[in-house]
């Protein structure tokens, strides 16, 4: 094994030990690019081996994790989940307990588009049902940079974007911001405070042994397009941990290429990649 390959193996082992994330064998170019980015971000003047040793010793750990986590997302990704939330989940919860608070969890918030989409969906349900909905969202991520980005709530928006579904008018939920050096096709938009106050952003590692939530705390859990970064064994373990915090009758949403693993015996399928908890494990 040559020096570069050894370096890449060291990155994979270190990333797994810190986060549980498994990098596949076809990520060599990505690993090299992210290593040089880490070196720039930390302003480290030694070689890459020395930099990784520093990470192993406890220095630059956040910078290392932030460099190697993937944050591809957009508003209303896999739109059908939000339509199900608005049309089925919220009305069912209110029908069973009209005064209940709806508690939701977004397990990989990235730059914030997913939890803000959840919040907009709640607001649209309020209008359709002519009801005030007492809802809260906890949104976590392991990457501290994207959490800060999400909390700021400022995004680039293309006027020709098809990102928002037909039932969402972005101007209801975002303020336009004037920016000099953006082309005529793009503007900056900032999330309004009515959405921000619904969401609590916090750092959390899905690979942690325990999560800082109560059992049966959530009515809804979004765990979408994050399990793919873990081994099958770790995916199953993460889902079982999350499941403890979902109420009986609560809904779990997972990504289009993900599956419920051992939970299949404890849920019923409500829609595409949508599962309702029937009983405890």
C-alpha positions in Angstrom: 0.0 0.0 0.0 1.5 3.4 -1.1 1.7 6.4 1.1 -1.4 8.1 -0.2 -3.5 4.9 0.3 -2.2 4.6 3.9 -3.1 8.2 4.5 -6.6 7.6 3.1 -7.1 4.5 5.3 -6.1 6.6 8.3 -8.7 9.1 7.5 -11.4 6.4 7.1 -10.6 4.9 10.5 -10.4 8.2 12.2 -13.7 9.4 10.7 -15.4 6.2 11.7 -14.0 6.3 15.3 -15.3 9.9 15.7 -18.6 9.8 13.8 -19.5 6.2 12.7 -19.5 7.4 9.1 -18.1 4.8 6.7 -16.3 6.1 3.5 -16.4 3.7 0.6 -13.4 2.7 -1.5 -14.3 5.0 -4.4 -13.9 8.2 -2.3 -10.1 8.7 -2.9 -10.4 12.0 -4.8 -12.9 13.3 -2.3 -10.6 12.4 0.6 -7.6 14.1 -1.0 -9.6 17.3 -1.6 -11.1 17.4 1.9 -7.6 16.8 3.4 -6.2 19.8 1.7 -9.3 21.8 2.6 -8.7 20.8 6.3 -5.1 21.9 6.0 -6.2 25.3 4.7 -8.9 25.7 7.3 -6.7 24.9 10.2 -3.7 26.8 8.7 -1.6 23.8 9.6 1.9 24.1 8.2 3.1 20.5 8.7 2.4 17.5 6.5 -0.9 15.7 6.3 0.3 12.8 8.4 1.2 15.2 11.2 -2.2 16.9 10.8 -4.0 13.6 11.3 -1.9 12.9 14.3 -3.0 16.2 15.8 -6.7 15.2 15.2 -6.0 11.8 16.9 -4.6 13.7 19.9 -7.8 15.8 20.2 -6.9 19.0 18.2 -8.9 20.2 15.2 -11.5 17.5 15.8 -14.5 19.7 14.8 -12.6 21.0 11.8 -11.9 17.4 10.7 -15.5 16.3 11.1 -16.8 19.4 9.3 -14.4 18.7 6.4 -15.6 15.1 5.8 -19.3 15.4 6.4 -21.6 15.8 3.3 -24.3 18.4 3.3 -26.2 18.0 0.0 -29.8 19.1 0.6 -32.5 21.5 -0.6 -35.9 22.7 0.5 -38.7 20.1 0.2 -36.4 17.3 -0.9 -38.6 14.3 -1.5 -41.7 16.5 -1.4 -44.1 13.6 -0.9 -43.0 13.3 2.7 -44.1 16.9 3.5 -47.4 16.3 1.7 -48.0 13.3 3.9 -47.1 15.3 7.0 -49.6 18.0 6.1 -52.4 15.8 4.8 -52.3 12.8 7.1 -50.0 13.1 10.2 -50.9 16.5 11.5 -54.7 16.1 11.1 -54.5 12.7 12.8 -52.6 14.0 15.8 -55.0 16.9 16.3 -58.0 14.7 15.9 -56.7 12.4 18.7 -55.7 15.3 21.0 -56.7 18.8 20.0 -54.5 20.5 22.6 -51.4 18.4 22.1 -48.0 19.9 21.2 -46.7 18.3 18.0 -43.0 17.4 18.7 -40.8 16.6 15.7 -37.1 15.7 15.2 -34.9 16.2 12.2 -31.8 14.0 12.7 -29.6 15.5 10.0 -30.5 19.1 9.6 -27.5 20.0 7.4 -27.8 23.7 6.4 -31.4 23.9 7.6 -33.5 23.4 4.5 -35.2 20.2 5.9 -36.3 21.6 9.3 -37.4 24.8 7.7 -39.5 22.8 5.2 -41.0 20.9 8.1 -41.9 24.3 9.8 -43.4 25.7 6.6 -45.5 22.5 6.2 -46.9 23.1 9.7 -47.8 26.6 8.9 -49.6 25.5 5.7 -51.5 22.9 7.8 -52.6 25.6 10.2 -54.2 27.5 7.3 -55.9 24.5 5.8 -57.3 23.3 9.1 -58.0 26.8 10.5 -56.2 25.8 13.7 -53.3 27.2 15.6 -50.8 24.3 15.9 -48.4 24.2 18.9 -45.4 22.6 17.2 -41.7 22.4 17.9 -38.8 20.9 16.0 -35.4 19.8 17.3 -32.9 19.7 14.5 -29.4 18.2 15.0 -26.2 17.7 13.0 -22.7 16.7 13.7 -21.2 19.6 11.6 -21.0 22.8 13.6 -20.5 24.9 10.5 -23.8 23.9 8.9 -25.6 24.3 12.2 -24.5 27.9 12.3 -25.5 28.4 8.6 -29.0 26.9 9.4 -29.4 29.1 12.5 -28.6 32.2 10.4 -31.3 31.1 7.8 -30.0 33.0 4.8 -30.1 31.2 1.4 -29.5 31.9 -2.2 -32.7 31.6 -4.2 -33.0 31.4 -8.0 -36.1 33.0 -9.5 -36.5 30.0 -11.8 -36.2 27.5 -9.0 -38.6 24.6 -8.8 -37.4 23.8 -5.3 -40.7 24.8 -3.6 -43.9 22.8 -4.2 -46.9 24.5 -5.8 -48.6 24.8 -2.3 -45.8 27.0 -0.9 -45.3 30.7 -1.6 -41.7 31.5 -0.5 -42.5 35.2 0.1 -44.8 34.1 3.0 -41.8 32.6 4.9 -38.7 34.5 3.7 -37.6 38.1 3.5 -35.7 39.3 0.4 -32.2 40.6 1.1 -30.4 43.0 -1.1 -27.0 41.9 -2.2 -24.8 43.7 -4.7 -22.7 40.9 -6.3 -25.5 38.4 -7.1 -26.7 38.0 -10.7 -30.2 39.0 -11.8 -31.3 35.4 -11.7 -30.5 34.9 -7.9 -31.5 36.7 -4.8 -30.7 36.2 -1.1 -33.6 35.2 1.1 -33.8 35.1 4.9 -36.1 32.9 7.0 -38.7 34.9 8.9 -38.7 34.7 12.7 -42.0 32.8 12.9 -40.2 29.8 11.4 -37.0 30.2 13.4 -38.7 30.2 16.7 -40.2 26.8 16.0 -36.8 25.2 15.6 -34.0 24.4 18.1 -30.7 23.6 16.3 -28.1 21.6 18.3 -25.0 19.5 17.7 -25.4 15.8 18.0 -23.7 12.7 16.7 -26.0 9.9 15.6 -23.3 7.4 16.5 -23.5 8.4 20.2 -24.5 5.6 22.5 -27.4 7.6 23.9 -29.5 10.5 22.6 -30.5 13.5 24.8 -34.2 12.9 24.4 -37.0 11.2 26.4 -38.5 7.9 25.4 -41.5 8.4 23.2 -40.8 12.1 22.9 -41.5 12.7 19.2 -44.6 12.4 17.0 -42.5 12.6 13.9 -38.9 11.8 13.1 -37.2 12.6 9.8 -34.1 10.5 9.3 -33.5 10.9 5.6 -30.5 10.5 3.4 -28.1 10.2 6.3 -28.1 6.5 7.0 -26.4 5.9 3.6 -23.2 7.2 5.2 -23.1 4.4 7.7 -22.6 0.6 7.4 -25.7 -1.6 7.3 -25.0 -2.7 10.9 -24.7 0.9 12.2 -27.8 2.0 10.2 -29.8 -0.7 12.1 -28.4 0.4 15.4 -29.1 4.1 14.8 -32.7 3.3 13.7 -33.3 1.3 16.9 -32.0 4.1 19.1 -34.2 6.7 17.3 -37.2 4.4 17.5 -37.1 4.5 21.3 -37.8 8.3 21.1 -40.8 7.9 18.7 -44.3 7.7 20.2 -46.6 4.7 19.4 -48.5 5.9 16.3 -45.7 8.3 15.5 -44.3 8.5 11.9 -40.7 7.8 10.8 -39.6 9.2 7.4 -36.4 7.7 5.8 -34.6 8.4 2.5 -35.5 7.0 -0.9 -32.5 4.5 -0.9 -32.8 3.6 2.8 -34.8 0.8 4.5 -36.1 0.2 8.1 -34.0 -2.9 8.7 -35.1 -4.7 11.9 -37.8 -2.1 12.6 -39.9 -3.7 9.8 -41.6 -6.0 12.4 -42.6 -3.0 14.6 -44.1 -0.6 12.0 -46.7 -0.4 9.3 -45.8 1.2 6.0 -48.0 4.3 5.5 -46.5 5.5 2.2 -43.2 5.6 0.3 -40.4 5.3 2.9 -42.9 6.3 5.5 -43.5 4.1 8.6 -45.9 4.3 11.5 -44.7 2.8 14.9 -47.0 0.1 16.0 -45.2 -1.2 19.1 -42.0 -1.0 21.1 -39.0 -3.2 20.3 
